[in-house]
C-alpha cells in the first residue's frame, strides 16, 4: 500500500499578504529527508523555506515556480521512504513503455523509430518520409546532410526545432514605442519588487487618503545621551542607533494620540492594546522589507535597541521568518540614512493608519531667543514627517502626535 505525504503551504499568513512558489529545491523522483528544505516560497515581505514533512521521494509537484499559492494549499506529494524503496525495486523491471510520456515525447519517439528503421534496413528514406508527413513538411526546404545530399532523420528534427524557435519569436509581443525608443537592457521585475509596487498603488490610490505633516527636531539631547551610553550598550552586545530613540519616542506619542496606532474598518476604528512598530529596511538589490519590533510599549531603550538590532540583522542576512514581519501596528521609515531630507508622502503600510518618516540628521543654523535677544546657533537637526490616513485622524491630531514626539526627543534624559 502506497503512503502519500502531502506538502502544503504554511497556514499562517499576514492579512493582505500574497505568496508564490519561488523554486523547488528537489526534482520529481529525487530523495528527500525529513525536515530537509524542499521549497522556497516568496511573499511580498519575506522568503521562507518549507521543509519536507517526511522522508521519501518527491512524486508530484502541483504548484510550479511563479505560481501564486493560498495558505494551506497542497503544493506536492512525497512517497514515503519505505514505499519509495519498494517502488524503486519494481521500477527496475518496468519497460520504458510503462512510464508516462514527457512533453515532446511524440517527436522523440518518431525519431527513435525512424532511426531504428534506418539502421536495420540501411535506408533512411521511409523513416524520413514518415517524419516529414507527420509534421506536414512535404514542401519544406530541408537541407540534407546525408550521403549524396540525402535528408536524414536528424535533418528533419533540426528543421522542426528551428521552425519552433522562429514561431516562438514571432509570438513574442512587439516592444512598445517607449521601449523601442530607449536603447538598453531589460531587467525583469523581481517578485518582491512587483509586490511592493502593487501594495504602494493599492495603499495610495485605492485605500487611504494620504496627508503629511512636517516638523523639525533638535537632536542635541539624543546625541549627548547616545554618546554617554553607546559604549555601555556595546559591551553588552547591543548597538545603540538613533532609530531606537525614535521607537521609544513613538510610544509617548501613540499614548497621546492612540489613533495613530489603529486600523480603519467601515464600522469602527480598531485600536490595539500593543504597539508593534515596523522598521523599513532596505535590502541591497532586492527592495524593502519591514521587520517588526513587538510590544515596544513594554521595553526600555536597551531592550528596544537589542530587539531592533536582532530583527534588522535577520532582514539583512535573509533570515527573516513570517512572524518577524507580521502584526505591525505602526511603521518608521528612516529614509535619512541614505541622505534624504524630506520624503512625502511615505506610503502607509496597510492596514495601518500612519507612518513616521525620519530625514537626514545634519547641522543647521537656527535662530534662538535668549533673554529677549535673538541669536544664530548651530544645532544638529532633522525633519520628521507623519503621513496619515485622513479617514482616521485630522491634521491637528497628527500635529499633536509630532509635538509629543519632538518634545520627547529634545528633552531626552
C-alpha positions, 0 to 999 in steps of 0.5 A, a space after each residue: 500500500 502506497 503512503 502519500 505525504 502531502 506538502 502544503 503551504 504554511 497556514 499562517 499568513 499576514 492579512 493582505 499578504 500574497 505568496 508564490 512558489 519561488 523554486 523547488 529545491 528537489 526534482 520529481 523522483 529525487 530523495 528527500 529527508 525529513 525536515 530537509 528544505 524542499 521549497 522556497 516560497 516568496 511573499 511580498 515581505 519575506 522568503 521562507 523555506 518549507 521543509 519536507 514533512 517526511 522522508 521519501 521521494 518527491 512524486 508530484 509537484 502541483 504548484 510550479 515556480 511563479 505560481 501564486 499559492 493560498 495558505 494551506 494549499 497542497 503544493 506536492 506529494 512525497 512517497 514515503 521512504 519505505 514505499 519509495 524503496 519498494 517502488 524503486 525495486 519494481 521500477 527496475 523491471 518496468 519497460 520504458 513503455 510503462 512510464 508516462 510520456 514527457 512533453 515532446 515525447 511524440 517527436 522523440 519517439 518518431 525519431 527513435 523509430 525512424 532511426 531504428 528503421 534506418 539502421 536495420 534496413 540501411 535506408 533512411 528514406 521511409 523513416 524520413 518520409 514518415 517524419 516529414 508527413 507527420 509534421 506536414 513538411 512535404 514542401 519544406 526546404 530541408 537541407 540534407 546532410 546525408 550521403 549524396 545530399 540525402 535528408 536524414 532523420 536528424 535533418 528533419 528534427 533540426 528543421 522542426 526545432 528551428 521552425 519552433 524557435 522562429 514561431 516562438 519569436 514571432 509570438 513574442 509581443 512587439 516592444 512598445 514605442 517607449 521601449 523601442 525608443 530607449 536603447 538598453 537592457 531589460 531587467 525583469 521585475 523581481 517578485 518582491 519588487 512587483 509586490 511592493 509596487 502593487 501594495 504602494 498603488 493599492 495603499 495610495 490610490 485605492 485605500 487611504 487618503 494620504 496627508 503629511 505633516 512636517 516638523 523639525 527636531 533638535 537632536 542635541 539631547 539624543 546625541 549627548 545621551 547616545 554618546 554617554 551610553 553607546 559604549 555601555 550598550 556595546 559591551 553588552 552586545 547591543 548597538 545603540 542607533 538613533 532609530 531606537 530613540 525614535 521607537 521609544 519616542 513613538 510610544 509617548 506619542 501613540 499614548 497621546 494620540 492612540 489613533 495613530 496606532 489603529 486600523 480603519 474598518 467601515 464600522 469602527 476604528 480598531 485600536 490595539 492594546 500593543 504597539 508593534 512598530 515596523 522598521 523599513 529596511 532596505 535590502 541591497 538589490 532586492 527592495 524593502 522589507 519591514 521587520 517588526 519590533 513587538 510590544 515596544 510599549 513594554 521595553 526600555 531603550 536597551 531592550 528596544 535597541 537589542 530587539 531592533 538590532 536582532 530583527 534588522 540583522 535577520 532582514 539583512 542576512 535573509 533570515 527573516 521568518 513570517 512572524 518577524 514581519 507580521 502584526 505591525 501596528 505602526 511603521 518608521 521609515 528612516 529614509 535619512 540614512 541614505 541622505 534624504 531630507 524630506 520624503 512625502 508622502 511615505 506610503 502607509 503600510 496597510 492596514 495601518 493608519 500612519 507612518 513616521 518618516 525620519 530625514 537626514 540628521 545634519 547641522 543647521 543654523 537656527 535662530 534662538 531667543 535668549 533673554 529677549 535677544 535673538 541669536 544664530 546657533 548651530 544645532 544638529 537637526 532633522 525633519 520628521 514627517 507623519 503621513 496619515 490616513 485622513 479617514 482616521 485622524 485630522 491634521 491637528 491630531 497628527 500635529 499633536 502626535 509630532 509635538 509629543 514626539 519632538 518634545 520627547 526627543 529634545 528633552 531626552 534624559 
